[in-house]
């Protein structure tokens, strides 16, 4: 079933590197279950006991960290959800499987208001590439990497006094972002002109790499260049979290509004907001610089 699982995950736009990790971990898990049971078990024969014994073995014998244990459990949960969806197990018991681990709570380090104040510094910097600026602007709107790299010029509308970016994200939700500042508009217009000149439609691309993986191949270099200008790390996941916190705390957006802006469900944004509020509870926006 691992081959079918891999195809299922690819259909959900998972990164190949992440998929490789998941398949390796599932091979290890299933090998442990076979050894523990004394025979190869069918998917419906695997029980919560097998999962807990496997995690105990990884933690106590192999001495893996709690962070890794959490990731392994997440991978197994994902696999059994797939097995349930395709009818290989009668019920998905994994959501009820709990395991004790001690992982320190992450603390958010990005003050979104301060980051906004550095936007003009980014957009006016002649050493930064057009793709760097596009990635910066789109990430500021909480758009994920896998969605940014699939954007085309057809997703960008020049409405005169603003640029409107519309697209369906990888979760199947429609997202609409407005960019009003003249400097923002100029970046998008330049990107559209570039794509027309190069005879392709991808918004973020290069001359030699027109397929939708330019960002994945160049993300470290892009982040390094942005880091040098703003003197802070620029990570997509961190920026999205700080944006959610900013929308809720400063702009006073409702859960429904945030879900629409970020392209997700109200349930999902509610769960995410709980984590974000704890992670950024120390954040003081009054200290933002102009």
N, C-alpha and C positions, 0 to 999 in steps of 0.2 A: 504493500500500500504506500510505501514511501515515494515511489515514482509518481503515483497519482496525487499524493500530497504535494509534491514539488510543483506539479502542473497547477494545482489549485492555488498555491501560494503565488506562483508567477502571474496568475490571472488577476491577482490583487496587487500587482506592481511592487512586489517585494524586491529589495536589492539582492543581487546574486550572492554577494558576500554574506549577507544575513541568512539567505536560504542555505548556503553551504554550511554555515554554522549549525543551523537547525537540523539539517539532515544528519550531520556528524553526531550531534547530541542524541538524536532519536535512535541512531544505530547503536550507540553506547547503552542507552536506556533499554532498548529491546534485547540486547545481548545479555544485560544484567538480569532481566526478567526471565529469560530462557534458562540461564544458569541457576537462578534462585528457585525456579519451579521444577527444574530437572527435565524440562521439555519445552519445545516452542509452543507458546500459547496463541490462540486466536485472539483478535482484538477484544471480543466480548468477554474473554476469560480474564483479562487484566483488571485488577481491582485496586482500590485506593491503597491497600496494604503494600502492593508491589511498588507503587510510586513512592511511598514513605520510606520503605526499605532501601530503595535506590538512592534517595536523597540523603538518608542516614549514611549510607556507604560512601557517597561522594564527599560528605562533610567530615566524617570521622576517620575514614581510611585514607582518602585522597587529600584531605585537608584543604578543600576548595573554599573560597570565601563565601560569605553570606550573599554578597551581590551576585556571584555566579550561581549559587543555589537558586536564588530568586529567578534568574534568567532561565535556568534549566526547567524550573517548574512552569514558567510562562510558556516555554516551547512545548512541553508535554500537554499543557492545557489547550494550546492551539491545535495540536495534533488530534486530540480526542474530540474537540469540537468538530473538526473536519470529519472524523470517523462517524460521529453522530449524524452529521448532515447527509452523508452518503449512505447511511443505514447499516453501517458495519457494527455499531454498538447500539443497544436498545435505549440507552440514556447517557447523557453527558454528565458524569459524576464529578468531573474535575473542578467545577466552580466551588464544590463543597470541600475539596481537599485543602487543608490548611497546613502550613509548616512554619515552625518558629525560626526566625532569623533576625539578626540585629543589624540594621543598616542605618547609619546616621542620616537624618533628614537633610536633603540638599538645601542650601541657602541661595536664593536668587541674588545675583551680583549686578544685574543691569538695571539702571534707572532709566526707564523709557523716555522720560522727559528730557534728561540730559542727552540721550542719544538723538532725540529729535533736534536738539539745539545744535548738534554737530552735522546736521544734514547738509547745510550749505557748504560747509567745509569739505565734505565728501564730494559733492556735485561740482564744485569749482576746482577741484584738484586735478591738474593736468597730467599727473603721473598715474592716475587711476584709469583703467580701461573702461570703455562704455559698458562692457559686461559686468564689471565690478559695481558700477553705479546702478545698473538695472537690478542686479541681485540685491543690493542694499535697499533700494526703494520697495521692491516687492516683498522682501523679508520683513521690512518694517510694518507691512500690512498683515503680518502673521501667515503669509502664504508659505506652504511647505516646499522643500526642495523638489520633490517629485512632481509637484504641480508647476513650479516655475520653469523647469526644464522642458515641459511640454507645451508651454504657451507659444502661440504663433501671432503673427501680425493681425490675423483675423479676430483674435481675442481683444485687440486694442482698438478703441474708437476715439478719434480726435473730435471732441465735441466743441471745439473752439476755445471755450473758457476753462476746459478741463479735459483730462484724459480719463476714459472709462475702460477698465480692464474687466472683462466678463469671461467666465469659463466654468466648466463643470469639473470639479475636483475628483481625485481618485476614489473618494467615498461616494460619489454620485450626487453631491450637493452642488447647486449653482452658487457661484460667488461673484460679487460685484464690488469693485474697489474704485474709488474716485481719487484723482490726483489733481489738485487745483493750482499748486505753486508753479510759477513760470519756469523755474529751473527743472522741476519734475517733468513738465510737459516737453521741454526741450530735449530731455534725455530720451523720452519715448519717440518723439518725432525723428530723432537721429537714428534710433534703432529701426524704425520703419523704413527710413530712407536707405539704411545699410542693407537691410534684407532685400529690398527691391533691387538695389545695385548688384547684389550677389545672386539674385535669382533664386531665393528660397524664402520660406515664410517663418522659420523659427525665430523667436524673439531674442533668445540668448544663444548665440552660436559663434563659430569662427569660420574663417575661410576654408580651412582644411577639415573641419569637423562639423558637418551640418546636421548630423543625426542628434537625437535628443539625449545626449549624454555628456555634453560639453562641461556642464557644471560638475558632474561626478568626477571627471578627469582633472579638473582644475580647481576644485573647491579649496584645497589647502592653500594654493597660491593666492586665490582671491581673498580668503580670510586673512592671510598674512599681510597682504597689501592694505586691506581695510584696517587691520590692527595697528599698522604703523601710523596711520592718519589719525584715528580716534583714540589711540593709546589705550585700547581695551579690546578684549577678545570679542569676536563677532560670530556667534553660533546661532544657527537657525532656531533650534529648539528653545534656547534660552531667550532669544528675542521674542518668539511667539508667546512664551509664558509671561514675560514682562509686559507685552502688549495687552494680554488679557487682564493683567493686574491693573494696568493704566486705564483701560476701558471701563473697568468696574469701579475703581477708586476715584479716578479723576474725572472721566467723562460721564460717569454715572449711568452707563448703559445697562439695560435690563438683560436678563439671561436670553430672552428671545432675540433681542437685537444682536447680542454677541454671537449667538449661534448662527444667525443669518450672515453676519459679517465675516465669520471665520469658516463658514461652510461645514457645519457639523450639526448634530442634534442637540436639543435642549438638555436631554439627559446627559450627553457626553460633556457638554460645556459646564454643566452643574458639577459633575464629578471632577473635571479638570480644575474648576475654580476653587474647590475645596483644597486641593493640593497647592495651587498657586498662592492662595491667601496665607497658608502656613509658611510657604517658602519665602514669601516677600513681606512677612509681617513686620520686618524691621525697616522697610523702605519708607523714606521720607521725601516726598516730591517737592517739598518747599526748598530743598537744598539743590534743586536743579540749576544748572548754570545757563546763561543766555549767551 
